[in-house]
Amino acid sequence: MPPCFKMAPCRESALAVWRACVGISLLLTMSACFGSDSERLAAEAGASGGGTGTTTNVATAGAAGGGGAQVGSPATGGASTAGENASADAVGTVGGTMSTGGASTGGALSTGGGVTIGGTALAGAIGVASGTVNAGGSNGAGGTLNTGGARTTGGTVSVGGSNPTGGTTNAGGSKAAGGTASSGGTAGAGGSTGSSTGCPGADAAEFALVQAWLNNTTAVGALPNYAYSNIKKNFPAGAAFDRLACSIAMSCAEFAPLETDWLRKCEAVITSAVVAESSYNPLSVVTDTYATRAVTGGTANDPTVGLLQVRFSSTMHDYNYNGPMAKMAAIGCNWPAELPTQADTTLFWATEGGATYLSFMQDVACNIGSAAWYYFYNATGNGGASAVWISNYCKGQGIAGTMVAGLLSHLEGGSYTRPADPNNPYPWGIECCSCGNPSGCTCTGCTGRFAAFMGIGTADARPSPDPFLETLTPEPTKYCK
């Protein structure tokens, strides 16, 4: 199965001109194609007839981009990326592109969910009129909140993959419910924060934290300024903003790995990764060479789309035939009812993504949810010496991986160059660089993005131990139907 790469678009800073970026290898593409505060990388290798590649998201702070042509060097059998426009309003680039590719099949659904416990103690007794004081002490609210782990999402999927052959259905993620108040005014030793009205399925404290990250009120500067500007523009306060934060929180509640603290780590990875793919422009559509490839019976219409740049013939195809639909519904995605019974024909999946199902892929919950699934099934099962596609993963053949493996699977396809390289600018930028990535800016040490959200940054090198290199074990019951 020949790999197919999508070449990375390249945009200079606000004082420079657009330039084309053509490389003869994936390595040259990644090293040459970063703007001063941009990200998005090379291409994805694909399975089942070719995957799709990623393009580098670009953005300039303080000046509106004037559009840009992107060319890149296709990897073997790959497709070049199309251009990407910078966002108006003097904010960063609108839309990055994301890889999708590497077709996999199979699928299982997880049962896990996010947890947190705790609460806040209430104040003491209140005086009453006539100088008398109420009896009774202050109520102690539950214990301290436990923050789960956070996990990255998504990845690339191959085009035209085969349908999964089974798997077990998961009953969805669970949430901590209720909370008990302690007596005597001291904090209780249990309980949970419950859920938020803005995101009923998520733990209230995790949802509030993601909102704070997106509002730049916690871990200030963790994202580039253009990303925060685009968040305010594309997700104004209220329901739209809550849905963005809830889609991140719930995707992690459903798909974060089981290892310690990966609910919170998942939230930090996704919040950072969206910058690399689209700079928080949910309507981003990138039509690269692969998107218009010749297919039997016609020409493809298969762009990469949305916040995490999913492709219909790969990410959405693979989840449709392998992923747990109950989890997608829990995240808030209304998966088209006709798709699960759709015949798995190459022509259909290659041509309908840019037409009938474009708005479906732009939907925030569907886009983040499906990409998160791909990130983490690869991070937990595609860490071996050769690719493990979803069909094999769901048969129990997954090999433990790392967050780097999950991200590179999204960037280059499931058959990414092994061993997984933590110094590749794509995972490095998502983990460490507040300005974008180390190829497009001066990125000293690991002080931004994921590291800033998690409070583990260092000016010298990666955090130690490094969460992106933590071993994550296969969980077919979480990711397969």
ROVO-51586 format. One record per atom (N, C-alpha, C): residue in three letters; x, y, z. Coordinates in pm, whole numbers, plus 50000, padded with zeros to 5 digits. Each point is the difference from the previous one (the first is absolute). Last residue first. Layout:
REM ROVO-51586
ALAXYZ
...
//
This chain:
REM ROVO-51586
LYS484344993251828
LYS498594997750025
LYS499714985550028
CYS504645029050116
CYS499354991849899
CYS498544997750033
TYR503195024350280
TYR500085006049868
TYR499304992149890
LYS500234986650474
LYS499725014450001
LYS499885005749859
THR501204954550091
THR498615001950040
THR499625014750006
PRO504514986149898
PRO499054998049891
PRO498555002050040
GLU504835014850175
GLU498684998950063
GLU498944998049892
PRO505945000750096
PRO498804998349915
PRO498734998550084
THR504205028150206
THR499674986349961
THR498714999149917
LEU504265036150095
LEU498544999450008
LEU499554986649941
THR504765027650199
THR499434988349933
THR498504999350027
GLU503035045949984
GLU499454990250093
GLU499364988549922
LEU501995042049835
LEU500744987649983
LEU499544989250097
PHE498245044549998
PHE499864995849861
PHE500764987249970
PRO500195021750434
PRO498714993449975
PRO499864995049856
ASP504605005750288
ASP499305006449889
ASP498684992849973
PRO503015006150482
PRO499764991549882
PRO499115007149897
SER502095030050064
SER500504986850037
SER499284995550128
PRO499555038249549
PRO499754996150139
PRO500554986150026
ARG502475026649619
ARG498684994550026
ARG499804997450149
ALA503595035749935
ALA499704988549915
ALA498584995550027
ASP501895042050178
ASP501174992849952
ASP499674989049900
ALA496965029150259
ALA500715008149901
ALA501154992449936
THR495224979750193
THR501355003150043
THR500715007649890
GLY494584982650180
GLY500995004749906
GLY501355002450063
ILE495424984650161
ILE501184991450013
ILE501135004649908
GLY495015012150066
GLY500885005550102
GLY501274992050020
MET496104995649682
MET500224990250105
MET500925005150111
PHE499005027049619
PHE498714995850056
PHE500194990950121
ALA503845012249757
ALA499485011250079
ALA498654996550063
ALA502004968749708
ALA500815001350122
ALA499485011250088
PHE498004993749571
PHE499664989350094
PHE500755001750132
ARG500845041849747
ARG499024990449955
ARG499654989550105
GLY504755024450066
GLY498685003949952
GLY499084988449975
THR504804999550141
THR499295008950093
THR498585003449958
CYS504834973249904
CYS498634995149989
CYS499145007850099
GLY504905012749723
GLY499474991850107
GLY498564996049974
THR501095036849697
THR501044995550092
THR499384992050114
CYS498935019549493
CYS499324992150102
CYS501064994050090
THR499125037149581
THR501014996550099
THR499304993250116
CYS497954995449509
CYS500215010250100
CYS501154995750090
GLY498284972749643
GLY499475012949957
GLY500225011150100
SER501254953350056
SER500525003449868
SER499565013949956
PRO498614979450421
PRO501425003650001
PRO500585003249863
ASN494825010250131
ASN500814988049992
ASN501455004049985
GLY496185028550202
GLY499614992249884
GLY500754987049994
CYS500135033150361
CYS500005008249879
CYS499564992349877
SER500504980150436
SER498885009350003
SER499935008349873
CYS502124949950098
CYS500305013249945
CYS498805009349996
CYS500334950750164
CYS500925009350064
CYS499975014649956
GLU497314958349852
GLU500364998150140
GLU500635012450063
ILE498764998549538
ILE498794998150080
ILE500334998950148
GLY503605002549692
GLY499275012650007
GLY498754998950087
TRP502514960849918
TRP500755009450083
TRP499265013250015
PRO498294966349709
PRO499744997450142
PRO500755009650091
TYR500805008549542
TYR498564999550027
TYR499704996550146
PRO504555001149809
PRO499415012950039
PRO498524999650033
ASN503494959550089
ASN499255004749884
ASN499275012950038
ASN502474972850310
ASN500525012849955
ASN499385004849870
PRO499094957250211
PRO499435010650083
PRO500485013849960
ASP499374953049715
ASP501005010250030
ASP499405011350083
ALA499144944149897
ALA499355013050011
ALA500995010450050
PRO502114958449741
PRO499195002350119
PRO499425014150002
ARG499184988449596
ARG500294994850133
ARG501504999050024
THR496045026649669
THR501374995450012
THR500304996150144
TYR494914995849832
TYR500995010650021
TYR501414994050015
SER495304982049887
SER501314994049972
SER501105010550008
GLY495415011850067
GLY500304989450095
GLY501344993249978
GLY499395051149850
GLY499284987749974
GLY500454989150095
GLU501475046250011
GLU500604992949888
GLU499194987849955
LEU498495030350360
LEU500775008349908
LEU500404992549873
HIS497744978350359
HIS499105010049944
HIS500725008249894
SER502484969150240
SER499044992549919
SER499025009549933
LEU503035017650309
LEU500644997349871
LEU499114991549910
LEU498495009150438
LEU500065012349922
LEU500644997749864
GLY499824963750306
GLY498655004149961
GLY500015012349912
ALA504074985150187
ALA499534990749897
ALA498615003749952
VAL501745024350360
VAL500735003349877
VAL499564990949887
MET498414991350430
MET499315011349940
MET500685004349871
THR500734949450113
THR500175012550076
THR499175010949933
GLY499674942150018
GLY500705011149937
GLY500155011850094
ALA498714941949950
ALA500055012350080
ALA500845010549931
ILE497434963549720
ILE501285000250071
ILE500145013550069
GLY495704965949785
GLY500645012850022
GLY501294998650080
GLN496544966349853
GLN501384999749952
GLN500745013350017
GLY495184983650076
GLY500924997950110
GLY501465000049962
LYS496055009449725
LYS500154985650018
LYS500994996850111
CYS499195044549857
CYS498754995250059
CYS499984984850015
TYR503695021049789
TYR499915005050138
TYR498784994050070
ASN500534992749541
ASN500864991350080
ASN499965004050147
SER497625026449700
SER499434986649995
SER500814990250084
ILE501525045149942
ILE498914998650097
ILE499394986149998
TRP505125004449862
TRP498795006849958
TRP498854996350094
VAL505505002050035
VAL498874992050047
VAL498745007849963
ALA505545000449821
ALA498685005850024
ALA499014989650051
SER505224993850110
SER499245001849877
SER498575004350037
ALA503214994150339
ALA500955001949891
ALA499305001549865
GLY497225013650445
GLY500954989649967
GLY500895003449883
GLY496105023550225
GLY501355003550041
GLY501064989849964
ASN494825008649984
ASN500775000249877
ASN501455003750029
GLY496244998050327
GLY500124987149932
GLY500864999549877
THR498695038150308
THR499924988450088
THR500244986749928
ALA500015042549774
ALA500925001850111
ALA500034987750091
ASN496915001649638
ASN501384998349955
ASN501005001250113
TYR495515007750091
TYR500124985949965
TYR501414997449948
PHE498995044350108
PHE500244991350112
PHE499984985149970
TYR499315035549664
TYR501225002850077
TYR500274988650099
TYR495874999249774
TYR501134995449920
TYR501335002350070
TRP496035015650206
TRP499984985449991
TRP501224994949925
ALA499265045950006
ALA500514995350129
ALA500074984850002
ALA498005020349630
ALA501455001649997
ALA500634995150130
SER495295000349966
SER500564989849911
SER501525001049995
GLY497665032650262
GLY499784986450050
GLY500654989449914
ILE500035046049869
ILE500914997450111
ILE499864985650048
ASN497035012649657
ASN501385001749956
ASN500994996650110
CYS495345000550089
CYS500344988749912
CYS501475000649959
ALA498265035750261
ALA500004987550077
ALA500424988149914
VAL499555042949791
VAL501084999950098
VAL500084986650075
ASP498345007049490
ASP499385000150132
ASP501074997650107
GLN500854996749530
GLN500295012850063
GLN499375001250138
MET499214962149721
MET501404999850045
MET500415013250066
PHE495654996649822
PHE500144989750103
PHE501434999850053
SER498975026849629
SER499575006250126
SER500094990150116
LEU501034983949563
LEU500955010250043
LEU499615006050135
TYR497964963949699
TYR500324998650142
TYR501035010250052
THR498184997249533
THR498894997150090
THR500365001050147
ALA503715012149701
ALA498685003949953
ALA498964997650109
GLY504704987950013
GLY500005014249967
GLY498655005049957
GLY500634953850117
GLY500505008250110
GLY499965014949973
GLU498834961749697
GLU498945006650075
GLU500485009450111
THR502684970549683
THR499355011449935
THR499015007850086
ALA502664959250114
ALA500955009349940
ALA499335012749948
TRP497574963050189
TRP500785006450105
TRP501015010049944
PHE497274975049691
PHE499165007750093
PHE500865007650100
LEU502194970649700
LEU499485011949934
LEU499175008550095
THR501704957350145
THR501025010449988
THR499445012849941
THR496974965950289
THR500545001049864
THR500965011849991
ASP496854972750357
ASP501385004850007
ASP500644999849861
ALA494675006950162
ALA500934990449941
ALA501405006149997
GLN496395015150369
GLN500485003349867
GLN500974989349951
THR497805004850438
THR499564989449909
THR500435002749856
PRO501085030950358
PRO500404986650047
PRO499584988649909
LEU498705046949900
LEU501364995849972
LEU500374986150052
GLU495745026650047
GLU500114991149884
GLU501404994349981
ALA498745032250348
ALA499394987050024
ALA500204990249885
PRO503315040650166
PRO498924997849902
PRO499474985750006
TRP502015023450434
TRP500544992949884
TRP498864997349901
ASN500735035350397
ASN498894992949937
ASN500514993749870
CYS502595016150476
CYS499994999249854
CYS498794992049952
GLY501665008850462
GLY499115010249946
GLY499915000149850
ILE502144969650343
ILE500815012049978
ILE499155011449947
ALA498094957150053
ALA500265005950132
ALA500825012849988
ALA499224974349613
ALA498785006750042
ALA500195006850136
MET503474973649840
MET499905012049918
MET498755007950037
LYS500624958450205
LYS500955009950051
LYS499935013049920
ALA497454962949860
ALA499465005250126
ALA500935010750058
MET501264975549609
MET499085011149976
MET499415005850128
PRO504774974149887
PRO498794998550083
PRO499085012249988
GLY503514981849598
GLY499915007150127
GLY498694998050073
ASN501294982349549
ASN500744993850110
ASN499745006250137
TYR498235013649555
TYR499934985549996
TYR500664993250120
ASN499815048249956
ASN498674995449961
ASN499874984850008
TYR504185022150063
TYR499165000250119
TYR498614994449966
ASP502995003649646
ASP500444989850095
ASP499175000050127
HIS499125032949664
HIS499754986549949
HIS500334989650106
MET501135044550085
MET498564997850015
MET499604985949950
THR504595012749957
THR499575000550140
THR498534996450016
SER501364998049538
SER500914993550092
SER499475000350143
SER497895020349611
SER500364986649955
SER500894992650097
PHE498585045650083
PHE498854991249995
PHE500404985649965
ARG503185034650272
ARG499634997549860
ARG498914989349997
VAL502065040150376
VAL499664986249969
VAL499624998849852
GLN501885038250329
GLN500254996149861
GLN499814985149975
LEU499175028850403
LEU501124990550001
LEU500204993449864
LEU496725035050048
LEU500955003250105
LEU501204990850002
GLY497385000849530
GLY499665003350137
GLY501145001750097
VAL500434970949532
VAL498965009350045
VAL500055002450150
THR502304979549488
THR500104999150145
THR499235011850058
PRO498604977849516
PRO500915009150071
PRO500174996250146
ASP498004979549539
ASP500334994150130
ASP500975008750080
ASN497604986349529
ASN499725013050063
ASN500144997550149
ALA501564971849508
ALA499705001550143
ALA499665014650034
THR499044975549521
THR501075007550066
THR499595002550145
GLY498384956949665
GLY499925014550010
GLY501235006350064
GLY499164952149906
GLY498665005349987
GLY499905015150011
THR504074976750215
THR499204992549904
THR498585005549997
VAL503705034350131
VAL499524987550057
VAL499164993049895
ALA503815043750069
ALA499144992049912
ALA499634987250071
ARG501125045850275
ARG500614988949930
ARG498994993049908
THR499945040250318
THR499434999849865
THR500614988849915
ALA501315007650455
ALA498565002450007
ALA499334999349864
TYR504764997750059
TYR499344987250029
TYR498485001650001
THR502725038449950
THR500014991649880
THR499264986950022
ASP498345037750320
ASP501344996949953
ASP499904991049876
THR496845034150304
THR499904990849887
THR501394998049943
VAL497595017450482
VAL501224999849921
VAL499884989449891
VAL496975031350384
VAL499944989349900
VAL501255001049913
SER497605021750491
SER501174998049916
SER499844987849908
LEU497095019950358
LEU499564998749861
LEU501164997549904
PRO500405008150484
PRO499274987449978
PRO499594997849855
ASN504105025850256
ASN499025003549898
ASN499234987349964
TYR503905004750314
TYR498655001950052
TYR499055006349899
SER504494985349896
SER500015012750075
SER498605004050047
SER501534958349766
SER499045009649944
SER500035013750067
GLU503104960950088
GLU499194995749886
GLU499175011149937
ALA502905004250393
ALA500834994749892
ALA499204997149875
VAL497775013750396
VAL500795011149945
VAL500814995249880
VAL497614968650253
VAL499125007449909
VAL500755011849937
ALA502054973350342
ALA500084994549865
ALA499125007549901
SER500055010050480
SER501195004649928
SER499994995649854
THR496544985550280
THR499935014650000
THR501185005949924
ILE499964953350074
ILE499035004249897
ILE499945015149991
VAL502804981550335
VAL500474996549867
VAL499055005349893
ALA498775004650454
ALA501085009149964
ALA500524997249860
GLU496744971250182
GLU499425013349979
GLU501065010049955
CYS501454957050126
CYS499254999649874
CYS499425013749968
LYS502044994050416
LYS501005000849894
LYS499334999849862
ARG497264993850380
ARG500505013849993
ARG501035001649888
LEU498464956750073
LEU498845008349967
LEU500455014449982
TRP503094966750147
TRP499885002449857
TRP498705006849960
ASP502054984550446
ASP499955014149962
ASP499805002549851
THR501354950550120
THR499785010650097
THR500105014049938
GLU498574958849682
GLU501125002850089
GLU499745012550083
LEU497114981349643
LEU499724996650139
LEU501115003850096
PRO498735026749526
PRO500554987250046
PRO499794998150149
ALA496575030149706
ALA501315001150065
ALA500494986350045
PHE495625010549779
PHE501124993749931
PHE501365001650066
GLU495505017050162
GLU499714987549928
GLU501254992949951
ALA500205042050227
ALA499264991150090
ALA499774986549935
CYS501905033949740
CYS500964994050092
CYS499324990850101
SER497345023849702
SER500844991149920
SER501024993050087
MET497325033350198
MET499314987349982
MET500774990349912
ALA501735044150078
ALA499884992950127
ALA499364986249982
ILE500295028549622
ILE501334995950044
ILE499894991550126
SER496085018949840
SER500464989949904
SER501384994950037
CYS498135035850249
CYS499384987250033
CYS500454988949904
ALA501415044749923
ALA500634994850122
ALA499444986250035
LEU498005021949634
LEU501404997449972
LEU500684993550121
ARG495635014750052
ARG500044987849920
ARG501434996449961
ASP499135040350238
ASP499794988250086
ASP500104987149919
PHE500155040649765
PHE501224998050077
PHE499884987750089
ALA496205012749760
ALA501054995949907
ALA501304997150074
ALA496235016950244
ALA499854986149958
ALA501124995449909
GLY501385042450262
GLY498664994149996
GLY500044985949947
ALA503545040049865
ALA499494995350130
ALA498584994849985
PRO502844997449555
PRO499675010550097
PRO499394994150127
PHE502924981849595
PHE499234993850108
PHE499695010550106
ASN502415011649605
ASN499214988749948
ASN499134993250105
LYS502865038450107
LYS499275003149877
LYS499054988849960
LYS502924995050373
LYS499025010550030
LYS499135003249877
ILE503544969949941
ILE499004994150090
ILE498915010250029
ASN503745014449759
ASN499064992349918
ASN498944993250084
SER503425023650220
SER499195009449922
SER498964992549917
TYR503184974950239
TYR499015005850090
TYR499105009849927
ALA503554982249757
ALA499024989550030
ALA498925005350093
TYR503685027349888
TYR499044999149891
TYR498964989350025
ASN503645006150307
ASN498965010350010
ASN498974998949889
PRO502554955650163
PRO500375012649935
PRO498855009950005
LEU500214964550393
LEU499774999949857
LEU500495013149939
ALA500674995450451
ALA500244986249960
ALA499784998149850
GLY499435040850287
GLY501044998849899
GLY500284985849957
VAL497775004450465
VAL500035011049905
VAL501164998349903
ALA497534970650349
ALA501174997249916
ALA500085010349888
THR495555006850171
THR500874990750071
THR501124996249904
THR496855029649849
THR499985004250140
THR500794990550089
ASN498715000549504
ASN501305005650037
ASN499985005550142
ASN496534975249750
ASN499815014350029
ASN501305006950038
LEU499794953249921
LEU499575006249875
LEU499785015050015
TRP501124974150384
TRP501104999349904
TRP499645007449871
ALA496624995550320
ALA501015009650043
ALA501205000049906
GLN496614968049931
GLN499525013449969
GLN501035010650036
VAL500934956350128
VAL500155001449855
VAL499505013849956
LEU499314989350448
LEU501425001949973
LEU500255001849851
ALA495644989850150
ALA500375013750036
ALA501485002749970
PHE498424956149939
PHE499375008949902
PHE500405014550027
GLU501304968150314
GLU500774998649877
GLU499465009149891
ALA497664998750407
ALA501305006350020
ALA500864998949874
ALA495714978750014
ALA499895014550000
ALA501355006950011
ASP499184952249764
ASP500235004850135
ASP500065015249998
ALA497174977749612
ALA501385001550047
ALA500055003850146
GLY495954994649725
GLY500684987350015
GLY501385000850061
PRO497055039149908
PRO499444990750100
PRO500784987250019
CYS500885050149849
CYS500564987649947
CYS499594988750093
GLY498535043950083
GLY500525002649867
GLY500584987849933
THR498354999650448
THR498865001749910
THR500475002749857
SER503014970550339
SER499665013949972
SER498815000749908
SER501474960950386
SER500125004349862
SER499565014449984
GLY502344974850450
GLY498804999049920
GLY500245004849859
THR503114994950382
THR499535013449968
THR498734999649918
SER501234961850365
SER500465004849871
SER499455013749975
GLY501274963550447
GLY499045007849925
GLY500585004149866
GLY502614991150485
GLY499514993549880
GLY499075009249927
ALA501905007850443
ALA501024991449940
ALA499514993249873
GLY498735050350236
GLY499704985850003
GLY501054992049926
ALA500685047850260
ALA499774994149870
ALA499774985150012
THR498545031150407
THR501244996149935
THR499704993249869
GLY496675016250322
GLY500675010849930
GLY501304996249935
GLY496674971650250
GLY500905007750083
GLY500825010349926
SER498224957449728
SER499445006850115
SER501065008250070
SER499524987849457
SER500524995150126
SER499395007850115
ALA497814988249506
ALA500605010550082
ALA500514994050130
THR499434977649490
THR499505000350136
THR500715010850079
GLY498524988349460
GLY501105003550087
GLY499435000850140
GLY498704984349435
GLY499705004550134
GLY501215004150079
ALA501164969349600
ALA498735006650024
ALA499925004650145
ALA503744986549577
ALA499734999950142
ALA498735007750025
LYS500624974849536
LYS500365012250069
LYS499734998550148
SER500944967449521
SER499265002750122
SER500535012550065
GLY499664978949463
GLY500835004250112
GLY499145003050121
GLY498584963049614
GLY500205014350018
GLY500825003050123
ALA498904955549831
ALA498815006750051
ALA500225014650028
ASN502184964949618
ASN500215005550133
ASN498775007650044
THR500834957049644
THR499505013650020
THR500195004350144
THR503094965249693
THR498915000750096
THR499595014350021
GLY502154972349556
GLY500345007950116
GLY498805000250093
GLY500924992249438
GLY499344996450124
GLY500435008950113
THR501795001649548
THR499324987150002
THR499354996950133
PRO501145046349678
PRO500444991950113
PRO499184987150006
ASN500915024149527
ASN499145000850117
ASN500554991650114
SER503335021749640
SER498954989950005
SER499225001250129
GLY502415041749736
GLY500304988450082
GLY498854990350002
GLY501005044449758
GLY499484987649944
GLY500294987850082
VAL503125039150108
VAL498835001049914
VAL499564986149957
SER502525012350472
SER500194996949861
SER498725001449924
VAL501455029950431
VAL499414987249970
VAL500174996949853
THR502075031550440
THR499644998749862
THR499514986149969
GLY499475029150460
GLY501054993849927
GLY499564998749858
GLY498045011450538
GLY499945000149858
GLY501134992749935
THR500345022750494
THR499034993249922
THR500414998149858
THR502035005850546
THR499835005649869
THR499044991849917
ARG499915006850549
ARG500544991749895
ARG499815006649866
ALA500065004450592
ALA499555005049872
ALA500664992449888
GLY498434988950540
GLY501085001849907
GLY499455005449870
GLY497655010550479
GLY500394988349923
GLY501165002849909
THR498675021450482
THR499995002949858
THR500514988149923
ASN497405010150490
ASN501044992049938
ASN499985003349851
LEU498345029350446
LEU499734994749867
LEU501204992249947
THR498645004550528
THR500645007749895
THR499804993149866
GLY496324990750360
GLY501445000850007
GLY500555008349886
GLY494975009650173
GLY500794988249975
GLY501515002250003
ALA497305036350257
ALA499644993349877
ALA501024989349974
GLY498175021650469
GLY501204997549919
GLY499554993349872
ASN497345035050353
ASN500014987449924
ASN501334998449929
SER499205025950470
SER500075002049857
SER500044986449930
GLY497515003450466
GLY501295004749952
GLY499955002149850
GLY496115002450412
GLY500524992649885
GLY501305006249950
ALA496075029150230
ALA500724987950040
ALA500534993349874
ASN499225053350033
ASN499454987149959
ASN500804988650060
VAL499725047150249
VAL500734993549891
VAL499354986549970
THR498255050550209
THR500294985850026
THR500664993849879
GLY498395046050043
GLY501274997450067
GLY500294985450025
SER496245021649761
SER499834999850145
SER501264995650071
ALA499674983249495
ALA499555012350066
ALA499834997750149
VAL503514968849776
VAL498615003249972
VAL499655012850073
GLY504814974849787
GLY499275006450109
GLY498575003049962
ILE503134959449812
ILE499535013349967
ILE499225005850118
ALA504224960549917
ALA498655003150042
ALA499655014549969
GLY503904981049705
GLY499504995950129
GLY498585004650029
ALA501864989749489
ALA500395008450111
ALA499284995850126
LEU501084963349628
LEU499175011950015
LEU500485008250120
ALA502984966649670
ALA499355001250129
ALA499185012750005
THR500984970549554
THR500545011150077
THR499235001350130
GLY501314956349662
GLY499035010550017
GLY500635011050081
GLY500784946049763
GLY500375011250084
GLY498885010150006
ILE501984962549618
ILE499225000650121
ILE500355012750074
THR500094975449477
THR500625009250093
THR499135000150124
VAL500754973549478
VAL499575000450139
VAL500635011650071
GLY498624977849472
GLY500835008750081
GLY499495000050142
GLY499554957349670
GLY499515013650005
GLY500905008250088
GLY499384946749726
GLY500525009550098
GLY499325013549994
THR499624958449728
THR499005002350104
THR500395011450091
SER501024987849452
SER500464999450136
SER498895002750097
LEU500144976449490
LEU499605011750078
LEU500484998850143
ALA501734982049490
ALA499364996550123
ALA499775012350082
GLY501624979049473
GLY499575010650086
GLY499394994950127
GLY502044993249441
GLY499774993750128
GLY499355010150091
THR503515012149601
THR498674994050012
THR499874993450133
SER502985040849711
SER500004988750090
SER498614994550003
ALA503485035349704
ALA498714993550020
ALA500134988850096
GLY502635045049883
GLY500284987450062
GLY498724992850028
GLY499585051149985
GLY500514990049911
GLY500314987550076
THR499585056250045
THR499144988750028
THR500534989049912
SER501745050950188
SER500104987749928
SER498904990750039
MET499615053949989
MET500434988750082
MET500074987649919
THR500275057349972
THR499504987849944
THR500484988550082
GLY498435051150113
GLY501214993449961
GLY499564988049924
GLY497465046850131
GLY499984987049942
GLY501354993949989
VAL500165048850050
VAL498724993250012
VAL500144986549937
THR503815032050240
THR499454993849883
THR498694993650028
GLY501115039050316
GLY500824989849939
GLY499294993349886
VAL498625050050107
VAL500254988550086
VAL500744989549920
ALA498085044449869
ALA501345000250056
ALA500244988750096
ASP496055005649721
ASP499985006050132
ASP501354999350069
ALA498884962349632
ALA499955014550004
ALA500065004850144
SER502294953349831
SER498765006050043
SER500105015149994
ALA502664967149662
ALA500105004950136
ALA498705006850035
ASN500524959049642
ASN499895014450019
ASN500175003850145
GLU501834958749655
GLU499275002750124
GLU499985015050020
GLY500894959649577
GLY500315012050076
GLY499145001750121
ALA501024950649825
ALA499585012249936
ALA500265011750090
THR502764952149979
THR498965007850063
THR499665012349919
SER501744951149811
SER500455012950048
SER498865007750062
ALA500704945449982
ALA499365011049933
ALA500485013050058
GLY502314947349941
GLY499195009050080
GLY499415011249920
GLY503164960449921
GLY498614998549962
GLY499115009950066
THR504455000650220
THR499714989949899
THR498524999049973
ALA501035045350179
ALA500714987850031
ALA499574989849899
PRO499925052949890
PRO499254988050039
PRO500944988950037
SER500765052850049
SER500494988549928
SER499234988050041
GLY498005049449968
GLY500894992550084
GLY500504988449920
VAL497185051049995
VAL500364987949929
VAL500954992650088
GLN496355043650015
GLN500794990050066
GLN500334989049902
ALA498355055050032
ALA500064987649924
ALA500874990550073
GLY496915041850193
GLY501294994449974
GLY499914987549918
GLY497505048250248
GLY499874987649926
GLY501354994449969
GLY499605039150250
GLY499415002249870
GLY499834987549920
GLY499985015450549
GLY500704993049896
GLY499325002149867
ALA500125034050432
ALA499174990449929
ALA500804993549890
ALA502035017850470
ALA499735004249864
ALA499194989549929
GLY501384996950465
GLY500025014249977
GLY499725004249858
ALA501884951450102
ALA499385008550100
ALA500105014349954
THR499694953249709
THR500845011350033
THR499285008550100
ALA500044945549799
ALA499325011450057
ALA500975011250021
VAL499004945149790
VAL500835011950008
VAL499215011350058
ASN500304942049949
ASN499185011750025
ASN500915012150015
THR501084954549717
THR500355007950117
THR499115012150011
THR498674950749802
THR500665012149957
THR500245008650121
THR499294943449891
THR499685012250069
THR500635011849932
GLY498244951749772
GLY501045006350079
GLY499545012650066
THR497834949549828
THR500065014149972
THR500985006550093
GLY499794948149781
GLY499455008350104
GLY500065014449960
GLY499794949049740
GLY500585013450010
GLY499335008050105
GLY499044953649886
GLY499895007649878
GLY500495014150014
SER499874971350386
SER498844996649918
SER499885009349882
ALA502905021350363
ALA499814985949971
ALA498824998749909
GLY503695042350076
GLY498704994250018
GLY499994985449971
ALA503175046550161
ALA500004987749923
ALA498674993450022
GLU500975053350034
GLU499634987750062
GLU500144988449906
ALA502635050550058
ALA498964992349940
ALA499714987450071
ALA502235049550158
ALA500094992249882
ALA498834991049974
LEU499355039750354
LEU501114993249940
LEU499664991649880
ARG498885044750344
ARG499324989849926
ARG501024993349917
GLU499685049850290
GLU500314986150000
GLU499134992249905
SER501975054250159
SER499124990749932
SER500374985950031
ASP501905047250056
ASP499154995250110
ASP498974990749942
SER503525013849726
SER500545004650127
SER499134996750117
GLY499724967249583
GLY500025014450011
GLY500435004050138
PHE501204953849717
PHE499365005750117
PHE500115015149996
CYS501894959949709
CYS498695005849981
CYS499335005150124
ALA504344974849909
ALA499975012249923
ALA498735007950010
SER501024956850212
SER500975009650048
SER499885013349928
MET497184962649885
MET499725004450136
MET500955011050044
THR500654980749572
THR498735007050006
THR499765005550138
LEU503714972649927
LEU500205013449950
LEU498735008050006
LEU499694955350131
LEU500855007250094
LEU500225014149955
LEU497674969649719
LEU499175004750113
LEU500825008250096
SER501785000249505
SER499734989850101
SER499145005950106
ILE501475025149636
ILE500104986949936
ILE499794988850098
GLY497825051949983
GLY501094991950049
GLY500054986849927
VAL497855054249997
VAL500034987049932
VAL501194992250051
CYS496825046050079
CYS500944991650074
CYS500004986249941
ALA498735056049897
ALA499694985849976
ALA501074991750065
ARG498385049650171
ARG500954992749918
ARG499554985649984
TRP498405054850156
TRP499704985649992
TRP501094993449915
VAL501525043150255
VAL499084996249894
VAL499714985350008
ALA501275035150418
ALA500584992849888
ALA498954996649898
LEU499375021150434
LEU500875008849923
LEU500554993349876
ALA497184977650324
ALA499235011149946
ALA500855009049914
SER501744949850035
SER499435009250097
SER499325011549930
GLU500314955449716
GLU500955007650079
GLU499265008850099
ARG498524951349783
ARG499735014049997
ARG500975007450089
CYS498554949049746
CYS501045007550069
CYS499715014849989
PRO497754945449954
PRO500035013949956
PRO500985007850086
ALA500304946049893
ALA499695010350098
ALA500025013949940
MET498674950449776
MET501115008950025
MET499585011950086
LYS498374948049978
LYS499465013049968
LYS501045010150035
PHE500264944849868
PHE500305011350086
PHE499345012749950
CYS499724942749984
CYS499645012149928
CYS500195011850091
PRO501704944049928
PRO499625011350085
PRO499665012049915
PRO499354947849844
PRO500915011449994
PRO499545011050092
MET499474945650020
MET499155011950000
MET500885012450000
//
